[in-house]
Amino acid sequence: MKVLVIGSGGREHVLTWKIAQSPKVDKIYCAPGNGGMADIAECVDLSVEDIQGCLKFAKEHEVDLTVVGPEVPLVMGMTDAFEKEGLRVFGPNAKCAEFEGSKAFTKAFLQRHNIPTAAYKEYTDLDAVLADIGIYGYPMVIKADGLAAGKGVLIAENEQEARDGVNMIMADREFGAAGDKVVVEEFLTGREASILCFVDGETIVPMESAQDYKRAYDGDEGLNTGGMGTYSPNVLFDDAVLKQRIQEDILTPIIEGFKADGMDFKGVLFIGLMIEDGVPKVLEFNVRFGDPEAQSVLMRMDSDLVDIMEACIDGRLADCDIAWKDEAAVTVVLASGGYPGPYDKGLEITGLDKVEGCEVFHAGTALKDGKLVTAGGRVLCVSALGKDREEARQRVYSQIDKIAFEGARYRSDIAKMN
């Protein structure tokens, strides 16, 4: 079969890598792809936002399955457009993608279906937010409502930071139209965990757990990023009681809520959790594989991903027995200097041929005049398996310095237990 993967980041590279392992698949296209995906697929010069262009390509090349990686085309309705033409596509429709398109939409859903989450209030007026500064005390969580590439969440430690943050989002328009509305939440303490779930409209099945590291620098310092590294499984999920509680308090109410609201959700639901004293609360929803969670989680998947995706499309997920490796996985992001702020592009990358015992997934790379160069803030994701988390961690960190480009940096504490 022929598969088209939409996207150009680390998530799409690991998806392509995993799809390529399926004996069903004999041809993969990536639109637009990147410098690493070109090794295992044919890259096509199409924007992820060019829905009609991607649709035309899929029809002309008789693509059997399209996998939509990023959130933007999902929110724009790529799945709806493909389904209307009778094409098979993996990813939720535009109605369901609103869970990522609007944080206020997600919070209202959680509240409506009594799913544990932080207290919140939404605003469309700058003066109204400023009048309520400190409504839940400090730290204060401020979120741009719309899509902001994983960077639209600010945590203000005091009143001045809160005022500056609100003005940055709503007055200075740092995240554009995403800041037309803001959501203010109480700050939750505890430990974060990420659960990726397959959903087929009737059934929700969690994948193996992961932990993401959002802050830019060691010790969880600096600005929020799209993610600087992950490991899987999350140490918190050694607790069977916690797993049961998440199933009963989070997952079951979510799928029941989808049905009650008439939402035919098919694809991947990413659930960000905060867990304290064994009590899980939902931080956020995303409607696609997390990045870089996907790198660690899919490294550990033993089953055929294409089989699972087709089962989700056909409503057969309950019949799937998804197998996982016992090994642990660790992923560390190699980022451009300055990220998540301004950074240079077009810097030559060297040393990839020297890396051993790891998979290197390309997140922001391009080929220019035959050379591999940087093309994003998060450039490469170095991932490894090990008999336990520490072995996987050592494998990554023993290899990552072999890769070089000007300004390259990474966190040195991914998967390090205090």
Solvent accessible surface area in square Angstrom, and as a share of the most:
residue,aa,sasa,rsa
1,M,46,0.21
2,K,63,0.27
3,V,0,0.00
4,L,0,0.00
5,V,0,0.00
6,I,0,0.00
7,G,0,0.00
8,S,45,0.29
9,G,16,0.15
10,G,0,0.00
11,R,21,0.08
12,E,3,0.01
13,H,14,0.06
14,V,0,0.00
15,L,1,0.00
16,T,0,0.00
17,W,53,0.19
18,K,11,0.05
19,I,0,0.00
20,A,46,0.35
21,Q,94,0.42
22,S,5,0.03
23,P,127,0.80
24,K,92,0.39
25,V,20,0.11
26,D,117,0.61
27,K,69,0.29
28,I,9,0.05
29,Y,14,0.05
30,C,0,0.00
31,A,0,0.00
32,P,44,0.28
33,G,9,0.09
34,N,14,0.07
35,G,8,0.07
36,G,2,0.02
37,M,0,0.00
38,A,43,0.34
39,D,123,0.64
40,I,71,0.36
41,A,16,0.12
42,E,83,0.37
43,C,52,0.31
44,V,22,0.13
45,D,142,0.74
46,L,33,0.17
47,S,61,0.39
48,V,32,0.18
49,E,95,0.43
50,D,56,0.29
51,I,21,0.10
52,Q,121,0.54
53,G,17,0.17
54,C,0,0.00
55,L,12,0.06
56,K,126,0.53
57,F,22,0.09
58,A,1,0.01
59,K,100,0.42
60,E,112,0.50
61,H,65,0.29
62,E,128,0.57
63,V,12,0.07
64,D,64,0.33
65,L,0,0.00
66,T,2,0.01
67,V,1,0.01
68,V,7,0.04
69,G,1,0.01
70,P,18,0.11
71,E,19,0.09
72,V,47,0.27
73,P,0,0.00
74,L,1,0.00
75,V,43,0.24
76,M,93,0.42
77,G,10,0.09
78,M,0,0.00
79,T,2,0.01
80,D,60,0.31
81,A,20,0.16
82,F,0,0.00
83,E,93,0.42
84,K,177,0.75
85,E,79,0.35
86,G,66,0.63
87,L,37,0.18
88,R,85,0.31
89,V,6,0.03
90,F,7,0.03
91,G,7,0.07
92,P,3,0.02
93,N,34,0.17
94,A,34,0.27
95,K,113,0.48
96,C,0,0.00
97,A,0,0.00
98,E,61,0.27
99,F,2,0.01
100,E,14,0.06
101,G,13,0.13
102,S,11,0.07
103,K,43,0.18
104,A,4,0.03
105,F,66,0.27
106,T,5,0.03
107,K,5,0.02
108,A,35,0.27
109,F,0,0.00
110,L,0,0.00
111,Q,118,0.53
112,R,128,0.47
113,H,37,0.17
114,N,135,0.69
115,I,5,0.02
116,P,42,0.26
117,T,28,0.16
118,A,2,0.02
119,A,47,0.36
120,Y,39,0.15
121,K,87,0.37
122,E,72,0.32
123,Y,14,0.05
124,T,98,0.57
125,D,75,0.39
126,L,49,0.24
127,D,102,0.53
128,A,42,0.32
129,V,0,0.00
130,L,35,0.18
131,A,86,0.67
132,D,40,0.21
133,I,27,0.14
134,G,21,0.20
135,I,72,0.36
136,Y,69,0.26
137,G,30,0.29
138,Y,87,0.33
139,P,34,0.22
140,M,1,0.00
141,V,13,0.07
142,I,0,0.00
143,K,16,0.07
144,A,0,0.00
145,D,16,0.08
146,G,12,0.11
147,L,54,0.27
148,A,17,0.13
149,A,70,0.54
150,G,40,0.39
151,K,60,0.26
152,G,3,0.03
153,V,32,0.18
154,L,29,0.14
155,I,50,0.25
156,A,3,0.03
157,E,99,0.44
158,N,68,0.35
159,E,86,0.38
160,Q,115,0.51
161,E,76,0.34
162,A,0,0.00
163,R,83,0.30
164,D,78,0.40
165,G,7,0.06
166,V,0,0.00
167,N,50,0.26
168,M,56,0.25
169,I,0,0.00
170,M,23,0.10
171,A,50,0.39
172,D,102,0.53
173,R,101,0.37
174,E,104,0.47
175,F,44,0.18
176,G,32,0.30
177,A,76,0.59
178,A,10,0.08
179,G,0,0.00
180,D,76,0.40
181,K,54,0.23
182,V,0,0.00
183,V,0,0.00
184,V,1,0.00
185,E,4,0.02
186,E,54,0.24
187,F,73,0.30
188,L,20,0.10
189,T,72,0.42
190,G,41,0.39
191,R,101,0.37
192,E,70,0.32
193,A,2,0.01
194,S,7,0.05
195,I,6,0.03
196,L,2,0.01
197,C,0,0.00
198,F,0,0.00
199,V,0,0.00
200,D,4,0.02
201,G,8,0.08
202,E,114,0.51
203,T,36,0.21
204,I,15,0.07
205,V,41,0.23
206,P,53,0.34
207,M,10,0.04
208,E,47,0.21
209,S,9,0.06
210,A,1,0.01
211,Q,24,0.10
212,D,13,0.06
213,Y,21,0.08
214,K,52,0.22
215,R,57,0.21
216,A,0,0.00
217,Y,108,0.41
218,D,61,0.31
219,G,55,0.53
220,D,78,0.40
221,E,108,0.48
222,G,31,0.30
223,L,113,0.56
224,N,28,0.14
225,T,0,0.00
226,G,7,0.07
227,G,0,0.00
228,M,0,0.00
229,G,0,0.00
230,T,0,0.00
231,Y,1,0.00
232,S,1,0.00
233,P,48,0.30
234,N,1,0.00
235,V,37,0.22
236,L,35,0.17
237,F,20,0.08
238,D,123,0.64
239,D,65,0.34
240,A,77,0.60
241,V,115,0.66
242,L,8,0.04
243,K,108,0.46
244,Q,98,0.44
245,R,97,0.36
246,I,4,0.02
247,Q,66,0.29
248,E,100,0.45
249,D,46,0.24
250,I,0,0.00
251,L,4,0.02
252,T,47,0.28
253,P,27,0.17
254,I,0,0.00
255,I,14,0.07
256,E,100,0.45
257,G,1,0.01
258,F,0,0.00
259,K,98,0.42
260,A,80,0.62
261,D,43,0.22
262,G,53,0.51
263,M,9,0.04
264,D,82,0.42
265,F,0,0.00
266,K,58,0.25
267,G,0,0.00
268,V,2,0.01
269,L,0,0.00
270,F,5,0.02
271,I,0,0.00
272,G,6,0.06
273,L,0,0.00
274,M,23,0.10
275,I,9,0.05
276,E,79,0.35
277,D,137,0.71
278,G,32,0.31
279,V,52,0.30
280,P,0,0.00
281,K,65,0.28
282,V,1,0.01
283,L,35,0.18
284,E,51,0.23
285,F,6,0.03
286,N,18,0.09
287,V,1,0.00
288,R,29,0.11
289,F,6,0.03
290,G,1,0.01
291,D,16,0.08
292,P,0,0.00
293,E,3,0.02
294,A,0,0.00
295,Q,0,0.00
296,S,0,0.00
297,V,1,0.00
298,L,0,0.00
299,M,11,0.05
300,R,8,0.03
301,M,0,0.00
302,D,84,0.44
303,S,24,0.15
304,D,32,0.17
305,L,0,0.00
306,V,0,0.00
307,D,59,0.31
308,I,4,0.02
309,M,0,0.00
310,E,27,0.12
311,A,0,0.00
312,C,0,0.00
313,I,31,0.16
314,D,66,0.34
315,G,39,0.37
316,R,104,0.38
317,L,1,0.01
318,A,78,0.60
319,D,119,0.62
320,C,42,0.25
321,D,134,0.70
322,I,26,0.13
323,A,47,0.37
324,W,53,0.19
325,K,60,0.26
326,D,145,0.75
327,E,62,0.28
328,A,6,0.05
329,A,0,0.00
330,V,0,0.00
331,T,0,0.00
332,V,0,0.00
333,V,0,0.00
334,L,3,0.02
335,A,0,0.00
336,S,2,0.02
337,G,32,0.30
338,G,42,0.40
339,Y,8,0.03
340,P,26,0.17
341,G,25,0.24
342,P,129,0.81
343,Y,68,0.26
344,D,96,0.50
345,K,129,0.55
346,G,38,0.36
347,L,38,0.19
348,E,82,0.37
349,I,11,0.06
350,T,68,0.40
351,G,11,0.10
352,L,47,0.23
353,D,133,0.69
354,K,125,0.53
355,V,23,0.13
356,E,120,0.54
357,G,64,0.62
358,C,22,0.13
359,E,64,0.29
360,V,27,0.16
361,F,1,0.01
362,H,13,0.06
363,A,18,0.14
364,G,8,0.08
365,T,7,0.04
366,A,37,0.29
367,L,107,0.53
368,K,121,0.51
369,D,133,0.69
370,G,77,0.74
371,K,109,0.46
372,L,26,0.13
373,V,13,0.07
374,T,2,0.01
375,A,40,0.31
376,G,11,0.11
377,G,6,0.06
378,R,49,0.18
379,V,0,0.00
380,L,0,0.00
381,C,1,0.01
382,V,0,0.00
383,S,0,0.00
384,A,1,0.00
385,L,33,0.16
386,G,0,0.00
387,K,150,0.64
388,D,64,0.33
389,R,60,0.22
390,E,84,0.38
391,E,45,0.20
392,A,0,0.00
393,R,24,0.09
394,Q,96,0.43
395,R,101,0.37
396,V,0,0.00
397,Y,40,0.15
398,S,71,0.46
399,Q,21,0.09
400,I,1,0.00
401,D,106,0.55
402,K,73,0.31
403,I,8,0.04
404,A,50,0.39
405,F,16,0.07
406,E,130,0.58
407,G,45,0.43
408,A,37,0.29
409,R,46,0.17
410,Y,63,0.24
411,R,4,0.01
412,S,58,0.37
413,D,27,0.14
414,I,0,0.00
415,A,1,0.00
416,K,118,0.50
417,M,66,0.30
418,N,199,1.02
